Amino acid sequence: MKQAKVAPAEGKLGIMVVGCGAVTTTFITGVLMARKGLAKPIGAMTQYDKIRVGKGKDKKYLHYKDIVPIADMNDIVFGTWDVYPQNAYQAAVYAEVLKAKDIEPVRDELEAIKPLKAAFDKNYAKRIDGDNVKEGVTRWGMVEELRKDIRNFKQEKGVSRVVVLWAASTEIYVPYEEEYHAHSKSLKQP
């Protein structure tokens, strides 16, 4: 099997996360601490682990970055969306997952990460009642606003590419309905 060519990971990488709670702030704090040399990126396969490549006498162990081009931790810029307006530092303290010794060395960086307004519908997450939400827009309007948020983040932060991760609260179960869920065109306005 022929290996596909993967373009080099050039420039800064924007990581935008849906939700700015315990999972997100622990992830961001870990990256910030590791790139300051205050923690090891244990658990981050792409940064710490090696993988076997080849078999028998051709077997060798390489870091992921030696196999495929990936972003360096120093080239990562974070952004979030959340229904609560507190910055990543405040959210990390509130979550009580990390200790002060883990958070304080990167406090300034965490405080600079302020969540954008979330695309939110209380009908789907009934136990959440934040006020940092996009108001008065349709579902498709929310999609367009999220796309605009990503474009703005990319320009404002000077990143060359963006990935979006989901780390928000679990929503209610919604049964599959062909009319609404089968095609992306169902999201669009008539």
Backbone as a chain_set.jsonl record, in Angstrom:
{"seq": "MKQAKVAPAEGKLGIMVVGCGAVTTTFITGVLMARKGLAKPIGAMTQYDKIRVGKGKDKKYLHYKDIVPIADMNDIVFGTWDVYPQNAYQAAVYAEVLKAKDIEPVRDELEAIKPLKAAFDKNYAKRIDGDNVKEGVTRWGMVEELRKDIRNFKQEKGVSRVVVLWAASTEIYVPYEEEYHAHSKSLKQP", "coords": {"N": [[0.844, -1.178, 0.0], [0.603, 2.154, -0.888], [1.906, 5.004, 0.699], [0.244, 7.989, 1.471], [1.005, 11.359, 0.584], [1.501, 13.832, 2.973], [0.828, 17.123, 3.637], [3.207, 19.489, 4.894], [3.136, 20.606, 8.328], [2.765, 23.68, 8.58], [3.213, 26.949, 9.966], [1.112, 28.518, 12.484], [-1.152, 26.623, 14.528], [-4.525, 26.723, 15.122], [-6.506, 25.773, 17.803], [-9.702, 25.284, 18.478], [-12.098, 24.925, 20.922], [-15.182, 23.468, 21.723], [-16.841, 24.295, 24.479], [-15.65, 25.211, 27.663], [-14.786, 23.992, 30.042], [-13.922, 21.646, 32.608], [-12.554, 19.552, 31.166], [-11.519, 20.85, 28.861], [-9.99, 22.996, 30.009], [-8.11, 21.565, 31.464], [-6.753, 20.204, 29.436], [-5.728, 22.422, 27.935], [-4.164, 23.7, 29.922], [-2.281, 21.675, 30.411], [-0.887, 21.585, 27.946], [0.16, 24.2, 27.873], [1.78, 24.172, 30.191], [3.576, 22.117, 29.512], [4.881, 23.177, 27.264], [6.278, 25.188, 28.455], [8.123, 23.777, 29.766], [7.496, 22.862, 32.261], [6.094, 20.628, 32.756], [5.763, 17.228, 31.646], [4.679, 15.966, 28.504], [3.037, 13.649, 29.052], [0.887, 11.098, 28.047], [0.13, 12.415, 25.795], [0.159, 11.252, 22.861], [1.233, 12.084, 20.379], [3.256, 13.767, 21.115], [4.91, 12.62, 23.014], [5.081, 9.796, 22.976], [6.415, 6.913, 21.186], [6.201, 5.077, 18.117], [6.108, 1.855, 16.641], [7.634, 1.211, 13.573], [7.742, -0.635, 10.669], [8.966, -4.086, 10.304], [10.593, -6.944, 11.776], [14.044, -7.013, 10.972], [13.922, -4.471, 9.918], [12.562, -2.993, 11.694], [11.86, -0.115, 13.613], [11.663, 2.458, 16.12], [9.857, 5.362, 16.19], [9.206, 8.846, 16.805], [5.971, 10.308, 16.518], [6.017, 12.712, 15.086], [8.123, 12.301, 13.414], [7.135, 10.698, 11.493], [4.729, 11.636, 10.367], [3.906, 14.988, 9.42], [3.332, 17.142, 12.059], [1.892, 19.678, 14.143], [3.998, 21.688, 16.147], [4.067, 21.991, 19.691], [4.571, 24.6, 20.496], [3.469, 26.098, 18.519], [0.763, 26.236, 18.811], [-2.383, 27.762, 19.242], [-4.998, 28.658, 21.352], [-8.606, 28.681, 21.492], [-12.016, 29.092, 22.563], [-15.532, 28.2, 22.808], [-18.24, 28.904, 24.905], [-21.088, 28.611, 27.108], [-20.887, 29.965, 29.43], [-19.324, 32.954, 30.519], [-16.798, 33.115, 31.756], [-13.2, 33.291, 31.808], [-10.543, 31.01, 30.754], [-8.825, 30.524, 32.92], [-10.421, 31.156, 35.184], [-12.409, 29.235, 34.785], [-10.913, 26.872, 35.039], [-10.132, 26.991, 37.725], [-12.648, 26.897, 38.955], [-13.507, 24.361, 38.118], [-11.986, 22.608, 39.635], [-10.236, 20.481, 39.083], [-7.51, 20.569, 38.611], [-4.659, 21.515, 40.606], [-3.652, 24.516, 42.354], [-0.89, 24.831, 41.98], [-0.56, 23.774, 39.48], [-1.987, 25.44, 37.836], [-1.376, 28.169, 38.317], [1.282, 28.835, 37.236], [0.7, 29.267, 34.551], [-1.221, 31.145, 34.487], [-1.611, 33.772, 33.325], [-1.725, 33.203, 30.558], [-3.955, 31.518, 30.495], [-5.955, 33.262, 31.432], [-6.152, 34.943, 29.278], [-7.625, 33.56, 27.457], [-10.689, 33.793, 26.424], [-13.98, 32.74, 26.284], [-15.888, 32.53, 23.261], [-19.234, 33.447, 22.284], [-21.611, 30.871, 22.681], [-23.206, 28.54, 20.447], [-26.238, 27.652, 21.233], [-28.946, 25.806, 22.608], [-31.287, 25.607, 24.952], [-33.169, 23.603, 25.11], [-31.859, 21.278, 24.516], [-29.833, 20.892, 26.316], [-30.632, 20.789, 29.194], [-29.862, 21.282, 31.858], [-28.126, 23.341, 31.941], [-27.491, 26.781, 32.151], [-26.365, 29.175, 30.963], [-25.392, 32.539, 29.996], [-23.845, 33.4, 27.912], [-24.418, 33.284, 25.056], [-25.326, 32.857, 21.597], [-27.755, 34.934, 20.327], [-31.138, 35.014, 19.104], [-30.955, 33.743, 16.553], [-31.364, 31.501, 13.808], [-30.935, 27.906, 13.463], [-29.334, 27.459, 11.21], [-28.338, 30.015, 11.01], [-26.779, 30.061, 13.314], [-24.813, 28.216, 12.57], [-23.587, 29.656, 10.506], [-22.635, 31.842, 12.011], [-20.798, 30.535, 13.672], [-18.958, 29.697, 11.758], [-18.056, 32.201, 10.962], [-16.901, 33.016, 13.387], [-14.726, 31.241, 13.457], [-13.275, 32.021, 11.165], [-12.656, 34.683, 11.941], [-11.135, 34.218, 14.28], [-8.987, 32.862, 13.186], [-7.834, 34.882, 11.608], [-7.377, 36.984, 13.528], [-5.662, 35.754, 15.38], [-3.591, 34.948, 13.825], [-3.256, 32.383, 12.751], [-2.612, 29.566, 10.633], [-4.24, 27.441, 10.105], [-7.137, 25.718, 11.414], [-8.467, 23.578, 13.885], [-11.381, 22.046, 15.24], [-12.567, 21.003, 18.324], [-14.714, 18.933, 20.318], [-15.779, 19.375, 23.554], [-17.847, 19.829, 25.211], [-20.772, 19.809, 27.372], [-22.796, 16.844, 27.549], [-25.518, 16.38, 25.402], [-29.136, 16.009, 25.234], [-30.708, 12.922, 24.198], [-31.598, 12.596, 20.851], [-33.844, 11.269, 18.701], [-33.173, 9.737, 15.523], [-34.228, 11.279, 12.589], [-35.164, 11.014, 9.353], [-35.908, 13.187, 7.671], [-34.673, 15.43, 8.871], [-32.042, 14.731, 9.621], [-30.647, 13.323, 7.651], [-29.307, 14.678, 5.603], [-27.028, 17.4, 5.047], [-28.178, 19.575, 3.843], [-30.578, 19.923, 5.078], [-30.176, 21.609, 7.174], [-30.12, 24.133, 6.156], [-31.691, 27.262, 5.429], [-34.977, 27.594, 3.997]], "CA": [[0.0, 0.0, 0.0], [1.392, 3.366, -1.008], [1.589, 6.005, 1.713], [-0.135, 9.28, 0.907], [1.813, 12.515, 0.98], [0.81, 14.741, 3.868], [1.461, 18.444, 3.573], [3.868, 19.876, 6.145], [2.373, 21.411, 9.285], [3.443, 24.972, 8.599], [2.492, 28.033, 10.616], [0.446, 28.246, 13.76], [-2.377, 25.82, 14.522], [-5.572, 27.144, 16.049], [-7.369, 24.717, 18.333], [-10.896, 25.886, 19.062], [-12.8, 23.864, 21.637], [-16.553, 23.712, 22.142], [-16.861, 24.079, 25.917], [-14.45, 25.685, 28.358], [-14.911, 23.468, 31.39], [-12.843, 20.855, 33.206], [-11.778, 18.826, 30.155], [-10.809, 21.822, 28.031], [-8.965, 23.739, 30.75], [-7.043, 20.624, 31.818], [-6.005, 20.026, 28.187], [-4.984, 23.647, 27.628], [-3.149, 23.889, 30.96], [-1.227, 20.694, 30.166], [-0.076, 22.029, 26.806], [0.894, 25.408, 28.282], [2.814, 23.77, 31.149], [4.588, 21.331, 28.794], [5.724, 24.007, 26.404], [7.167, 25.974, 29.327], [9.051, 22.851, 30.395], [7.075, 22.659, 33.645], [5.441, 19.312, 32.804], [6.022, 16.382, 30.481], [3.419, 15.697, 27.804], [2.653, 12.246, 29.226], [-0.479, 10.887, 27.585], [-0.007, 13.034, 24.482], [0.856, 10.316, 21.979], [1.979, 12.746, 19.319], [4.355, 14.555, 21.668], [5.73, 11.898, 23.981], [5.234, 8.378, 22.655], [6.987, 6.457, 19.918], [5.435, 4.019, 17.496], [6.938, 0.955, 15.849], [7.479, 1.281, 12.125], [8.472, -1.738, 10.06], [8.96, -5.382, 10.976], [11.858, -7.687, 11.762], [15.268, -6.213, 11.023], [13.597, -3.107, 9.5], [11.775, -2.385, 12.758], [12.439, 0.989, 14.378], [10.684, 3.21, 16.891], [9.958, 6.772, 15.844], [8.186, 9.768, 17.306], [4.939, 10.567, 15.522], [6.42, 13.845, 14.243], [9.081, 11.821, 12.43], [6.387, 9.896, 10.525], [3.827, 12.58, 9.69], [4.128, 16.351, 9.907], [2.33, 17.63, 13.009], [2.214, 20.978, 14.731], [4.784, 21.759, 17.37], [3.257, 22.563, 20.771], [4.79, 26.044, 20.561], [2.724, 26.725, 17.43], [-0.67, 26.071, 19.066], [-3.114, 28.883, 19.812], [-6.29, 28.131, 21.793], [-9.829, 29.46, 21.595], [-13.147, 28.262, 23.004], [-16.904, 28.715, 22.894], [-18.901, 28.363, 26.097], [-22.283, 29.341, 27.537], [-20.485, 30.79, 30.563], [-18.327, 33.892, 29.997], [-15.512, 33.173, 32.471], [-12.013, 32.91, 31.041], [-10.069, 29.644, 31.001], [-8.275, 30.445, 34.278], [-11.553, 31.075, 36.113], [-13.061, 27.936, 34.572], [-10.04, 25.833, 35.604], [-10.241, 27.073, 39.19], [-13.991, 26.445, 39.292], [-13.614, 22.92, 37.848], [-11.303, 21.927, 40.742], [-9.545, 19.274, 38.633], [-6.086, 20.84, 38.813], [-4.282, 22.256, 41.81], [-3.104, 25.855, 42.089], [0.492, 24.692, 41.482], [-0.642, 23.441, 38.065], [-2.656, 26.513, 37.109], [-0.766, 29.496, 38.512], [2.383, 29.165, 36.329], [0.203, 29.645, 33.223], [-2.411, 31.958, 34.749], [-1.775, 34.852, 32.347], [-2.146, 32.622, 29.291], [-5.325, 31.032, 30.67], [-6.849, 34.419, 31.536], [-6.297, 35.542, 27.949], [-8.543, 32.736, 26.654], [-12.06, 34.151, 26.795], [-14.852, 32.011, 25.356], [-16.838, 33.184, 22.371], [-20.619, 33.06, 22.567], [-21.922, 29.515, 22.235], [-24.421, 28.195, 19.718], [-26.824, 26.899, 22.336], [-30.396, 25.701, 22.712], [-31.556, 25.017, 26.27], [-33.985, 22.398, 24.943], [-30.995, 20.118, 24.327], [-28.954, 20.773, 27.492], [-31.586, 21.401, 30.125], [-29.286, 21.622, 33.168], [-27.154, 24.426, 31.755], [-28.22, 28.039, 32.035], [-25.432, 30.272, 30.779], [-25.891, 33.677, 29.227], [-22.875, 33.745, 26.873], [-24.949, 32.515, 23.932], [-25.747, 33.576, 20.394], [-29.186, 35.223, 20.489], [-32.024, 35.353, 18.003], [-30.571, 33.234, 15.241], [-31.831, 30.159, 13.473], [-29.88, 26.892, 13.508], [-28.411, 27.756, 10.118], [-27.682, 31.263, 11.395], [-25.726, 29.702, 14.271], [-23.733, 27.603, 11.787], [-22.889, 30.75, 9.826], [-21.903, 32.612, 13.025], [-19.643, 29.729, 14.076], [-17.988, 29.793, 10.66], [-17.483, 33.545, 11.067], [-16.004, 32.972, 14.56], [-13.503, 30.521, 13.076], [-12.527, 32.909, 10.261], [-12.133, 35.801, 12.736], [-10.086, 33.68, 15.149], [-7.847, 32.573, 12.317], [-7.215, 36.155, 11.233], [-6.922, 37.718, 14.714], [-4.573, 35.044, 16.054], [-2.529, 34.684, 12.867], [-3.048, 30.949, 12.57], [-2.777, 29.181, 9.229], [-5.29, 26.43, 10.016], [-7.892, 25.584, 12.66], [-9.243, 22.374, 14.149], [-12.402, 22.257, 16.262], [-12.783, 19.831, 19.178], [-15.917, 18.987, 21.16], [-15.591, 18.995, 24.951], [-18.963, 20.439, 25.925], [-21.659, 18.889, 28.076], [-23.576, 15.924, 26.735], [-26.871, 16.844, 25.156], [-30.162, 14.968, 25.318], [-30.832, 12.016, 23.059], [-32.568, 13.006, 19.837], [-33.999, 10.159, 17.753], [-32.873, 10.016, 14.124], [-35.352, 11.502, 11.691], [-34.652, 11.132, 7.982], [-36.163, 14.532, 7.14], [-33.782, 16.428, 9.451], [-30.691, 14.269, 9.897], [-30.048, 12.57, 6.562], [-28.491, 15.506, 4.708], [-26.669, 18.717, 5.569], [-29.067, 20.602, 3.266], [-31.701, 20.102, 6.001], [-29.834, 22.704, 8.08], [-30.23, 25.413, 5.462], [-32.978, 27.947, 5.374], [-35.67, 27.388, 2.718]], "C": [[0.888, 1.239, 0.0], [0.943, 4.388, 0.034], [1.302, 7.338, 1.043], [0.8, 10.368, 1.411], [0.958, 13.424, 1.854], [1.559, 16.062, 3.849], [2.1, 18.783, 4.914], [2.958, 20.738, 7.026], [3.091, 22.741, 9.445], [2.571, 26.026, 9.259], [1.844, 27.595, 11.905], [-0.838, 27.456, 13.541], [-3.336, 26.372, 15.557], [-6.363, 25.932, 16.488], [-8.509, 25.418, 19.046], [-11.725, 24.754, 19.662], [-14.204, 24.322, 22.012], [-16.633, 23.315, 23.608], [-15.55, 24.526, 26.536], [-14.535, 25.27, 29.826], [-13.698, 22.668, 31.802], [-11.96, 20.174, 32.162], [-10.914, 19.798, 29.354], [-9.695, 22.515, 28.802], [-7.829, 22.832, 31.21], [-6.145, 20.38, 30.599], [-5.129, 21.245, 27.899], [-3.865, 23.866, 28.642], [-1.987, 22.923, 30.756], [-0.312, 21.104, 29.031], [0.764, 23.237, 27.204], [2.031, 25.069, 29.243], [3.941, 23.014, 30.433], [5.473, 22.215, 27.927], [6.59, 24.984, 27.177], [8.206, 25.086, 30.008], [8.713, 22.555, 31.842], [6.349, 21.331, 33.843], [5.848, 18.544, 31.562], [4.687, 16.066, 29.821], [3.013, 14.223, 27.855], [1.185, 12.095, 28.854], [-0.735, 11.51, 26.226], [0.803, 12.198, 23.497], [1.737, 11.035, 20.975], [3.195, 13.505, 19.826], [5.36, 13.708, 22.448], [6.063, 10.466, 23.551], [5.963, 8.148, 21.342], [6.124, 5.311, 19.412], [6.389, 3.152, 16.664], [6.593, 1.103, 14.373], [8.328, 0.163, 11.539], [8.4, -3.002, 10.892], [10.347, -5.992, 10.903], [13.057, -6.769, 11.854], [15.04, -4.762, 10.598], [12.827, -2.337, 10.574], [12.557, -1.246, 13.414], [11.31, 1.721, 15.088], [10.912, 4.694, 16.661], [8.896, 7.585, 16.573], [7.198, 10.026, 16.173], [5.363, 11.674, 14.564], [7.457, 13.443, 13.199], [8.417, 10.99, 11.331], [5.47, 10.791, 9.695], [4.081, 13.975, 10.243], [2.997, 16.791, 10.828], [2.816, 18.943, 13.604], [3.065, 20.801, 15.982], [3.913, 22.404, 18.444], [3.411, 24.079, 20.872], [4.018, 26.808, 19.497], [1.212, 26.631, 17.618], [-1.223, 27.324, 19.733], [-4.516, 28.375, 20.142], [-7.401, 29.17, 21.755], [-10.949, 28.524, 22.016], [-14.465, 28.981, 22.747], [-17.463, 28.145, 24.198], [-20.1, 29.226, 26.45], [-21.996, 30.23, 28.742], [-19.322, 31.681, 30.128], [-16.969, 33.876, 30.696], [-14.361, 32.684, 31.613], [-11.519, 31.528, 31.475], [-9.455, 29.491, 32.395], [-9.413, 30.287, 35.29], [-12.258, 29.721, 36.001], [-12.236, 26.804, 35.169], [-10.126, 25.818, 37.128], [-11.591, 26.509, 39.636], [-14.13, 24.93, 39.136], [-12.991, 22.077, 38.954], [-10.686, 20.588, 40.333], [-8.053, 19.415, 38.922], [-5.863, 21.619, 40.099], [-3.707, 23.609, 41.405], [-1.697, 25.77, 41.515], [0.537, 24.346, 39.997], [-1.153, 24.612, 37.23], [-1.887, 27.832, 37.166], [0.405, 29.796, 37.566], [1.941, 29.589, 34.924], [-1.061, 30.51, 33.34], [-2.644, 33.022, 33.68], [-2.285, 34.318, 31.012], [-3.593, 32.128, 29.367], [-6.317, 32.196, 30.742], [-7.101, 35.071, 30.179], [-7.266, 34.766, 27.055], [-9.957, 32.969, 27.171], [-13.009, 33.496, 25.793], [-15.738, 32.918, 24.518], [-18.238, 32.72, 22.747], [-20.94, 31.711, 21.92], [-23.179, 29.473, 21.381], [-25.152, 27.216, 20.637], [-28.346, 26.932, 22.271], [-30.689, 24.932, 23.996], [-32.423, 23.762, 26.172], [-33.14, 21.14, 24.85], [-30.003, 19.902, 25.471], [-29.676, 21.48, 28.636], [-30.999, 21.83, 31.473], [-28.249, 22.735, 33.095], [-27.929, 25.711, 31.51], [-27.269, 29.222, 31.92], [-26.013, 31.369, 29.918], [-24.921, 34.139, 28.138], [-23.232, 32.96, 25.607], [-25.336, 33.43, 22.771], [-27.265, 33.724, 20.457], [-29.89, 35.437, 19.161], [-31.608, 34.885, 16.628], [-31.128, 31.84, 15.05], [-30.665, 29.18, 13.611], [-28.844, 27.18, 12.41], [-27.665, 29.055, 10.408], [-26.552, 31.0, 12.386], [-24.532, 29.079, 13.55], [-22.913, 28.701, 11.115], [-22.086, 31.601, 10.821], [-20.677, 31.845, 13.521], [-18.553, 29.777, 13.002], [-17.292, 31.153, 10.686], [-16.52, 33.617, 12.252], [-14.666, 32.331, 14.198], [-12.648, 31.393, 12.153], [-11.892, 34.069, 11.032], [-10.979, 35.358, 13.632], [-8.821, 33.447, 14.338], [-7.101, 33.863, 11.961], [-6.617, 36.873, 12.446], [-5.707, 37.069, 15.372], [-3.419, 34.7, 15.115], [-2.212, 33.208, 12.694], [-3.303, 30.579, 11.11], [-3.866, 28.135, 9.035], [-5.92, 26.276, 11.4], [-8.517, 24.198, 12.712], [-10.226, 22.705, 15.261], [-12.608, 20.943, 16.995], [-14.044, 20.031, 19.999], [-15.556, 18.516, 22.564], [-16.685, 19.619, 25.807], [-19.784, 19.364, 26.629], [-22.427, 18.028, 27.091], [-24.995, 16.451, 26.608], [-27.854, 15.688, 25.267], [-30.132, 14.088, 24.082], [-31.913, 12.548, 22.12], [-32.676, 11.869, 18.829], [-33.738, 10.619, 16.318], [-34.161, 10.184, 13.346], [-34.796, 11.826, 10.316], [-34.765, 12.564, 7.46], [-35.124, 15.556, 7.623], [-32.321, 16.009, 9.503], [-29.973, 13.596, 8.728], [-29.077, 13.385, 5.716], [-28.206, 16.862, 5.33], [-27.569, 19.804, 5.018], [-30.279, 20.841, 4.164], [-31.431, 21.243, 6.982], [-30.113, 24.074, 7.467], [-31.643, 25.964, 5.51], [-33.64, 27.69, 4.022], [-35.508, 28.575, 1.785]], "O": [[1.815, 1.348, 0.802], [-0.253, 4.608, 0.225], [2.037, 7.763, 0.152], [1.316, 10.297, 2.526], [-0.179, 13.743, 1.505], [2.777, 16.103, 4.025], [1.58, 18.398, 5.962], [2.125, 21.496, 6.53], [3.922, 22.906, 10.338], [1.347, 26.004, 9.13], [2.004, 26.461, 12.356], [-1.515, 27.596, 12.523], [-2.997, 26.475, 16.735], [-6.838, 25.155, 15.66], [-8.317, 26.061, 20.078], [-12.016, 23.759, 18.999], [-14.395, 25.415, 22.546], [-16.507, 22.138, 23.944], [-14.474, 24.257, 26.003], [-14.377, 26.091, 30.729], [-12.576, 22.97, 31.396], [-10.734, 20.22, 32.271], [-9.713, 19.581, 29.194], [-8.572, 22.613, 28.308], [-6.693, 23.289, 31.335], [-4.92, 20.354, 30.722], [-3.931, 21.111, 27.648], [-2.738, 24.183, 28.26], [-0.829, 23.31, 30.912], [0.909, 20.982, 29.14], [1.956, 23.289, 26.901], [3.127, 25.618, 29.124], [5.118, 23.241, 30.711], [6.686, 22.014, 27.868], [7.533, 25.55, 26.624], [9.067, 25.578, 30.738], [9.556, 22.046, 32.581], [6.028, 20.956, 34.971], [6.231, 19.132, 30.551], [3.675, 15.914, 30.505], [2.686, 13.625, 26.83], [0.342, 12.875, 29.296], [-1.719, 11.17, 25.569], [2.001, 12.421, 23.326], [2.876, 10.627, 20.748], [4.077, 13.852, 19.04], [6.538, 14.057, 22.524], [7.183, 9.993, 23.741], [6.107, 9.045, 20.512], [5.411, 4.662, 20.179], [7.344, 3.649, 16.066], [5.426, 1.117, 13.983], [9.504, 0.03, 11.877], [7.87, -3.018, 12.003], [11.17, -5.605, 10.073], [13.103, -5.866, 12.689], [15.874, -3.904, 10.885], [12.483, -1.17, 10.384], [13.739, -1.381, 13.729], [10.146, 1.615, 14.702], [12.0, 5.219, 16.899], [7.828, 7.076, 16.913], [7.565, 9.966, 14.999], [5.102, 11.589, 13.364], [7.654, 14.153, 12.213], [9.065, 10.623, 10.351], [5.447, 10.705, 8.467], [4.435, 14.124, 11.412], [1.835, 16.811, 10.423], [4.004, 19.262, 13.564], [2.862, 19.873, 16.765], [3.103, 23.278, 18.136], [2.48, 24.769, 21.29], [3.919, 28.033, 19.562], [0.457, 26.915, 16.688], [-0.624, 27.874, 20.657], [-5.155, 27.734, 19.307], [-7.174, 30.363, 21.956], [-10.848, 27.309, 21.849], [-14.508, 30.187, 22.506], [-17.17, 27.0, 24.542], [-20.136, 30.417, 26.137], [-22.766, 31.142, 29.043], [-18.419, 31.211, 29.435], [-16.059, 34.576, 30.252], [-14.521, 31.779, 30.794], [-12.019, 30.955, 32.443], [-9.56, 28.419, 32.991], [-9.377, 29.4, 36.143], [-12.655, 29.136, 37.009], [-12.795, 25.871, 35.746], [-10.185, 24.753, 37.742], [-11.659, 25.732, 40.588], [-14.802, 24.286, 39.941], [-13.423, 20.948, 39.186], [-10.621, 19.664, 41.143], [-7.417, 18.485, 39.418], [-6.761, 22.29, 40.606], [-3.324, 23.814, 40.253], [-1.344, 26.564, 40.643], [1.542, 24.589, 39.328], [-0.794, 24.755, 36.061], [-1.77, 28.527, 36.156], [0.52, 30.937, 37.119], [2.716, 30.201, 34.189], [-1.86, 30.59, 32.408], [-3.761, 33.158, 33.18], [-3.175, 34.912, 30.404], [-4.363, 32.298, 28.421], [-7.404, 32.117, 30.169], [-8.148, 35.68, 29.963], [-7.68, 35.267, 26.01], [-10.366, 32.427, 28.198], [-12.857, 33.678, 24.586], [-16.262, 33.926, 24.992], [-18.404, 31.72, 23.444], [-20.584, 31.453, 20.77], [-24.099, 30.269, 21.567], [-24.721, 26.073, 20.795], [-28.949, 27.948, 21.926], [-30.375, 23.747, 24.106], [-32.402, 22.936, 27.085], [-33.645, 20.042, 25.082], [-29.4, 18.834, 25.573], [-29.362, 22.617, 28.988], [-31.59, 22.664, 32.158], [-27.575, 23.031, 34.082], [-28.902, 25.728, 30.756], [-27.361, 30.17, 32.7], [-26.995, 31.167, 29.203], [-25.154, 35.169, 27.506], [-22.476, 32.104, 25.147], [-25.629, 34.612, 22.953], [-27.978, 32.734, 20.624], [-29.313, 35.972, 18.214], [-31.879, 35.561, 15.635], [-31.334, 31.097, 16.009], [-29.531, 29.596, 13.851], [-27.638, 27.147, 12.654], [-26.484, 29.176, 10.083], [-25.497, 31.631, 12.315], [-23.381, 29.373, 13.874], [-21.683, 28.673, 11.154], [-20.977, 32.034, 10.506], [-19.63, 32.445, 13.764], [-17.368, 29.886, 13.316], [-16.086, 31.245, 10.458], [-15.446, 34.209, 12.143], [-13.607, 32.821, 14.588], [-11.435, 31.492, 12.339], [-10.729, 34.402, 10.808], [-9.964, 36.048, 13.73], [-7.721, 33.798, 14.766], [-5.872, 33.91, 12.014], [-5.473, 37.323, 12.394], [-4.822, 37.767, 15.867], [-2.381, 34.213, 15.563], [-1.056, 32.824, 12.513], [-4.117, 31.211, 10.436], [-4.363, 27.959, 7.923], [-5.33, 26.647, 12.415], [-9.032, 23.701, 11.71], [-9.945, 23.539, 16.122], [-12.8, 19.898, 16.374], [-14.402, 21.159, 20.338], [-15.083, 17.394, 22.746], [-16.474, 19.904, 26.986], [-19.521, 18.169, 26.494], [-22.677, 18.425, 25.953], [-25.595, 16.908, 27.581], [-27.453, 14.529, 25.381], [-29.592, 14.473, 23.045], [-33.008, 12.903, 22.556], [-31.692, 11.539, 18.168], [-34.048, 11.753, 15.953], [-35.067, 9.354, 13.424], [-34.052, 12.791, 10.142], [-33.819, 13.089, 6.874], [-34.739, 16.448, 6.867], [-31.44, 16.866, 9.433], [-28.776, 13.327, 8.831], [-28.123, 12.834, 5.168], [-29.038, 17.41, 6.053], [-27.72, 20.852, 5.645], [-30.946, 21.866, 4.026], [-32.37, 21.788, 7.561], [-30.317, 25.054, 8.184], [-32.629, 25.234, 5.615], [-32.95, 27.579, 3.008], [-36.03, 28.559, 0.671]]}, "num_chains": 1, "name": "protein.A"}
